[in-house]
Amino acid sequence: MKRLLLDGNKPYYKANLHCHTVNSDGDYTPEEIKALYKEQGYAVVAFTDHEHILDNNALTDESFLAITACEIAIREFPDGSTRTHPMMRVCHLNLLGKDPHRLLTPCYSKKLDHFLNDNIVDKVQFDRDDYERVYSGEGISEIIRIANESGFLVTYNHPRWSLENARQYLGYKGLWAVEIYNHACNEMGLYEYDINVYDDFLRDGQRLACVAADDAHVARDLFGGFVMINADRLDYATIMQALENHDFYASTGPVIRELSLEENVATVTFEKGVYATMSSNDRRGKKAVADDPMGENTVSFEIPAGTEYVRFDVVGADGTRANTCAYFLDEVLK
């Protein structure tokens, strides 16, 4: 039986799941972010201001969805400082609220909220005065657990900027997604395209998604990484369910129209790509070259026996990429 993993008959909604405003360390107001992104064809933005959640629901309308969210940091403090410095290892997590009115910031740390100011302090809600965030696999996994139980999807952000490697991040359990592309970090000169980090998680047995995002603070950060959410309609519950179900793909340019699976054959329809690849838990990768790099192409891959999961990449002539989430065959073929 044919299974549509990305359904070409459903709408796609372009989304940036990581941005900052004047309510933390960004240059733009939430209203300006909405206008800028709508102008570029985006329908969804997660307002992930640092350390605290603010109510941006008034920005939502029939063609735009504001996701309730924040970004929190867990840091090593070898010198006793509570500020980030260039050699400090950190872990940044985006928390995306499944309920738009869930405004209570989980695991809030007042000593780490360097962005709280007189204009917003009365608008911030937190679950305790000062949660003690511990920089360790156990400490960060506990924060992820609390956030999950509080109704948030948790993304692990920009590993290179964070100076982390597999010894650290494979200890983080309960993540919904890993950020495989961060445009702001890339524009800073850090090559923040981390598909190998995603494979590390997958081969470690963690069934999480992958996202590309802007991490927008200033003008140069905008419109570089995004996700395309495959959902029936643009409303909060539907979009969040699609994200939770991994019904989307990440991209910096190429377009995936449809992805289907029938028995042991996967078929991908895409645009703006010179070739597509299939990767899995083992080294039996496959590549298919496009007939028309500027037009629409459909390619098929035979999935070898014994494969646990597959994921698909489309590569553009300019080096941009589209990346699907991983699909575990014991789930999608049952």
C-alpha positions as CSV (number, residue, x, y, z in Angstrom):
1,M,0.0,0.0,0.0
2,K,1.3,3.5,-0.9
3,R,2.0,5.7,2.1
4,L,2.3,9.5,1.6
5,L,5.0,10.8,3.9
6,L,4.7,14.3,2.4
7,D,1.4,14.8,0.7
8,G,1.5,16.9,-2.5
9,N,-2.3,17.4,-2.3
10,K,-2.0,19.2,1.1
11,P,-0.9,22.8,1.5
12,Y,2.6,23.6,2.6
13,Y,3.2,26.5,5.1
14,K,6.6,28.2,5.2
15,A,7.9,28.7,8.7
16,N,10.8,30.2,10.6
17,L,11.0,28.4,14.0
18,H,13.7,30.6,15.5
19,C,13.8,34.4,15.8
20,H,14.4,37.2,18.3
21,T,12.8,40.6,18.7
22,V,13.3,43.7,20.8
23,N,11.8,41.7,23.6
24,S,15.3,40.1,24.0
25,D,18.2,40.9,21.7
26,G,16.7,41.4,18.3
27,D,16.5,44.5,16.2
28,Y,12.8,44.2,15.2
29,T,9.5,44.4,17.0
30,P,7.2,41.4,16.8
31,E,5.0,43.4,14.4
32,E,8.0,44.2,12.2
33,I,9.0,40.5,12.1
34,K,5.5,39.5,11.0
35,A,5.4,42.1,8.2
36,L,8.9,41.1,6.9
37,Y,8.2,37.4,6.9
38,K,4.8,37.7,5.4
39,E,6.3,39.7,2.6
40,Q,8.6,36.8,1.8
41,G,5.8,34.2,1.8
42,Y,6.1,32.9,5.3
43,A,2.9,31.8,7.1
44,V,4.4,30.8,10.5
45,V,6.9,32.3,12.9
46,A,8.0,31.0,16.3
47,F,8.9,34.0,18.5
48,T,11.8,32.4,20.5
49,D,13.0,35.4,22.5
50,H,15.7,34.5,25.0
51,E,14.7,33.2,28.4
52,H,11.1,34.2,28.7
53,I,7.8,33.7,26.9
54,L,5.6,36.7,25.9
55,D,2.1,36.7,24.4
56,N,2.3,37.3,20.7
57,N,-1.1,35.8,19.9
58,A,-2.5,39.1,18.7
59,L,-0.3,38.8,15.6
60,T,-2.1,35.6,14.5
61,D,-4.7,36.1,11.7
62,E,-6.1,34.1,8.8
63,S,-2.8,34.1,6.9
64,F,-0.2,34.2,9.7
65,L,0.4,32.1,12.8
66,A,2.6,33.3,15.7
67,I,3.9,30.3,17.7
68,T,4.3,30.8,21.5
69,A,7.9,30.0,22.3
70,C,11.2,30.9,23.9
71,E,14.9,30.0,23.8
72,I,16.7,29.0,27.0
73,A,20.4,28.5,27.7
74,I,22.2,26.0,29.9
75,R,25.9,26.9,30.4
76,E,29.1,25.8,32.0
77,F,30.4,28.3,34.5
78,P,34.0,27.3,35.0
79,D,35.0,30.8,36.1
80,G,31.8,31.6,38.1
81,S,30.5,34.0,35.4
82,T,26.8,33.9,34.4
83,R,27.5,35.5,31.1
84,T,28.5,33.7,27.9
85,H,32.1,34.1,26.7
86,P,33.7,32.8,23.5
87,M,35.2,29.7,25.1
88,M,32.2,28.7,27.2
89,R,30.4,25.5,26.2
90,V,26.6,26.0,26.2
91,C,23.4,24.2,25.3
92,H,20.5,26.3,23.8
93,L,17.0,24.9,23.5
94,N,14.0,26.3,21.8
95,L,10.7,25.5,23.5
96,L,7.6,25.6,21.2
97,G,4.3,25.7,23.0
98,K,1.6,23.3,21.8
99,D,-0.9,25.6,23.4
100,P,-0.7,29.2,22.3
101,H,-1.8,30.4,25.7
102,R,0.8,28.4,27.6
103,L,2.8,31.5,28.7
104,L,4.5,30.1,31.8
105,T,8.3,29.8,31.1
106,P,9.5,26.3,32.2
107,C,12.7,26.1,34.3
108,Y,13.0,29.9,34.4
109,S,16.3,31.3,35.7
110,K,16.2,34.9,36.7
111,K,20.0,35.0,37.0
112,L,20.3,33.9,33.3
113,D,17.6,36.3,32.0
114,H,19.9,39.1,31.0
115,F,17.1,40.3,28.6
116,L,14.5,41.2,31.2
117,N,13.8,44.9,31.1
118,D,11.2,47.4,32.6
119,N,9.1,47.3,29.4
120,I,8.4,43.6,29.6
121,V,9.0,42.4,33.2
122,D,5.3,42.7,34.1
123,K,4.4,40.5,31.1
124,V,6.6,37.5,31.9
125,Q,5.3,34.5,33.7
126,F,7.6,31.8,35.2
127,D,7.1,28.6,37.2
128,R,9.6,29.5,40.0
129,D,11.9,32.3,40.9
130,D,15.1,30.7,39.8
131,Y,15.5,27.1,38.5
132,E,19.0,25.9,38.9
133,R,20.0,24.7,35.4
134,V,22.8,22.1,35.5
135,Y,25.0,21.7,32.5
136,S,25.2,17.9,32.2
137,G,23.4,15.2,30.2
138,E,21.3,14.5,33.2
139,G,20.6,18.1,34.0
140,I,19.7,19.1,30.5
141,S,17.5,15.9,30.0
142,E,15.6,16.9,33.1
143,I,14.9,20.4,31.7
144,I,13.7,18.7,28.5
145,R,11.5,16.4,30.4
146,I,9.9,19.3,32.4
147,A,9.4,21.3,29.2
148,N,7.8,18.3,27.4
149,E,5.5,17.7,30.4
150,S,4.6,21.4,30.4
151,G,3.4,21.1,26.7
152,F,6.4,22.2,24.7
153,L,8.3,20.7,21.7
154,V,12.0,21.0,22.4
155,T,14.6,21.8,19.7
156,Y,18.4,21.5,20.2
157,N,20.0,24.5,18.6
158,H,23.3,25.4,16.7
159,P,25.8,22.8,18.0
160,R,28.9,24.4,16.4
161,W,28.2,27.8,18.0
162,S,27.6,26.0,21.3
163,L,31.0,24.3,21.1
164,E,29.4,20.9,21.7
165,N,30.2,17.5,20.3
166,A,28.6,14.1,20.5
167,R,30.0,13.5,24.0
168,Q,27.7,16.2,25.2
169,Y,24.6,16.3,22.9
170,L,24.0,12.5,22.7
171,G,23.3,12.7,26.4
172,Y,20.3,14.9,25.8
173,K,17.1,12.8,25.9
174,G,13.6,13.7,24.9
175,L,14.3,16.2,22.2
176,W,11.7,16.8,19.5
177,A,14.2,18.1,16.9
178,V,17.7,19.2,16.2
179,E,18.6,22.4,14.3
180,I,20.6,21.2,11.3
181,Y,20.9,24.7,9.8
182,N,21.2,28.0,11.6
183,H,21.3,31.0,9.2
184,A,22.5,33.6,11.7
185,C,25.5,31.4,12.8
186,N,26.2,30.7,9.2
187,E,26.3,34.4,8.4
188,M,28.7,34.9,11.3
189,G,31.2,32.6,9.6
190,L,30.4,29.4,11.5
191,Y,29.5,26.6,9.1
192,E,26.3,25.7,10.9
193,Y,24.9,23.1,8.5
194,D,24.9,20.1,10.9
195,I,23.3,17.1,9.1
196,N,26.0,14.9,10.6
197,V,24.8,15.9,14.1
198,Y,21.3,14.7,13.1
199,D,22.7,11.4,11.9
200,D,24.5,11.0,15.3
201,F,21.2,11.3,17.1
202,L,19.4,8.9,14.7
203,R,22.2,6.3,14.9
204,D,22.1,6.6,18.7
205,G,18.4,5.5,18.5
206,Q,16.7,8.8,19.1
207,R,13.7,9.4,16.8
208,L,13.7,13.1,16.4
209,A,13.1,15.6,13.6
210,C,15.4,18.1,11.9
211,V,14.8,21.8,11.3
212,A,16.4,24.7,9.5
213,A,15.9,28.2,10.9
214,D,17.1,31.8,10.7
215,D,17.8,32.6,14.4
216,A,17.0,36.1,13.3
217,H,18.4,39.0,15.3
218,V,19.5,41.5,12.6
219,A,18.8,42.0,8.9
220,R,21.5,39.7,7.6
221,D,20.0,36.8,9.6
222,L,16.6,36.8,7.8
223,F,15.3,34.4,5.1
224,G,18.0,31.7,5.0
225,G,16.7,28.6,6.7
226,F,13.1,27.4,7.0
227,V,10.7,24.5,7.3
228,M,7.8,23.7,5.0
229,I,4.9,22.3,7.1
230,N,2.6,19.9,5.3
231,A,-0.9,20.4,6.9
232,D,-4.5,20.7,6.0
233,R,-5.0,24.2,7.3
234,L,-3.4,27.1,9.0
235,D,-4.5,27.0,12.6
236,Y,-2.5,26.6,15.8
237,A,-3.6,23.0,16.7
238,T,-3.2,21.7,13.2
239,I,0.2,23.2,12.7
240,M,1.6,22.1,16.0
241,Q,0.3,18.6,15.4
242,A,2.0,18.5,12.0
243,L,5.2,19.6,13.6
244,E,4.9,17.0,16.4
245,N,4.2,14.3,13.7
246,H,7.2,15.4,11.6
247,D,5.0,16.3,8.7
248,F,7.4,18.8,7.3
249,Y,10.9,19.2,5.8
250,A,13.8,21.6,6.3
251,S,15.3,23.7,3.5
252,T,17.6,26.5,2.5
253,G,16.3,26.5,-1.0
254,P,15.1,23.4,-2.8
255,V,11.5,22.4,-2.8
256,I,10.1,18.9,-2.1
257,R,6.6,18.4,-3.5
258,E,5.9,14.9,-2.4
259,L,7.4,11.9,-0.8
260,S,5.8,8.5,-0.8
261,L,6.7,5.0,0.3
262,E,5.3,1.8,-1.3
263,E,6.7,-1.5,-0.1
264,N,10.5,-1.1,-0.4
265,V,10.4,1.8,-2.9
266,A,10.5,5.5,-1.9
267,T,9.6,8.2,-4.5
268,V,10.5,11.8,-4.2
269,T,9.2,14.7,-6.3
270,F,11.2,17.9,-6.1
271,E,12.2,21.2,-7.7
272,K,15.3,23.4,-7.7
273,G,17.6,20.4,-7.2
274,V,20.4,18.8,-9.3
275,Y,20.2,15.5,-7.4
276,A,18.6,13.7,-4.5
277,T,20.0,11.3,-2.0
278,M,18.6,8.6,0.3
279,S,20.5,8.0,3.6
280,S,19.9,5.4,6.3
281,N,21.2,3.9,9.5
282,D,23.9,2.0,7.5
283,R,26.3,3.0,4.6
284,R,24.0,1.9,1.8
285,G,23.3,5.4,0.5
286,K,21.8,6.1,-2.9
287,K,21.9,9.1,-5.3
288,A,19.6,10.1,-8.2
289,V,20.5,12.9,-10.6
290,A,17.7,15.2,-11.8
291,D,16.7,15.3,-15.4
292,D,15.8,19.0,-15.2
293,P,17.7,20.9,-12.4
294,M,15.4,23.9,-12.8
295,G,12.1,22.1,-13.1
296,E,10.2,19.3,-11.4
297,N,11.8,15.9,-11.1
298,T,10.6,12.5,-9.7
299,V,13.1,9.9,-8.6
300,S,12.7,6.6,-6.9
301,F,15.0,4.7,-4.5
302,E,14.8,1.0,-3.6
303,I,15.2,0.5,0.1
304,P,17.6,-2.3,1.0
305,A,16.4,-5.1,3.2
306,G,17.2,-4.6,6.9
307,T,17.1,-0.8,6.8
308,E,15.8,0.8,10.0
309,Y,15.2,4.3,8.8
310,V,15.6,6.5,5.7
311,R,15.9,10.2,5.2
312,F,16.1,12.2,1.9
313,D,18.2,15.3,0.8
314,V,17.8,17.4,-2.3
315,V,20.8,19.4,-3.3
316,G,20.6,22.6,-5.4
317,A,23.1,23.9,-8.0
318,D,24.1,26.6,-5.6
319,G,24.7,24.2,-2.7
320,T,21.4,24.8,-0.9
321,R,19.7,21.8,0.5
322,A,16.3,20.4,1.5
323,N,16.3,17.7,4.1
324,T,13.4,15.5,5.2
325,C,13.0,14.1,8.7
326,A,14.0,10.5,9.2
327,Y,11.3,7.9,8.7
328,F,11.6,4.7,10.7
329,L,10.2,1.8,8.7
330,D,8.7,0.0,11.7
331,E,6.4,3.0,12.1
332,V,5.6,4.1,8.6
333,L,5.1,0.6,7.2
334,K,2.9,-0.8,10.0
